[in-house]
């Protein structure tokens, strides 16, 4: 019979040595950081593409009237204009609202010489 207890062998097998554990933790951390960076890059690319499309096509269909701009009566040929889009059938997209806000905030900054003062 051996004089070493069975639990020490089992503990060493399941937990590993101190140096082996540190290298595994470092590899897992690097792998997680790489995944997070990849996800951040993909999200940034998607947001940039959406904002670019909002620059090109700032309007979408009105959600209430589905782009028609008016509602027909159930009987006859009468109709009324959509109250949300005022009959245009269009709405400003969310990304375009963000772009307009950024432009307004940037344009509202004060300069050392304002446009009205000519000194």
PyMOL commands that set and color helices and strands:
alter all, ss='L'
color gray80, all
select helices_A, chain A and resi 6-15+18-56+94-107
alter helices_A, ss='H'
color red, helices_A
select strands_A, chain A and resi 59-61+70-72+79-81+90-92
alter strands_A, ss='S'
color yellow, strands_A
deselect
rebuild
show_as cartoon
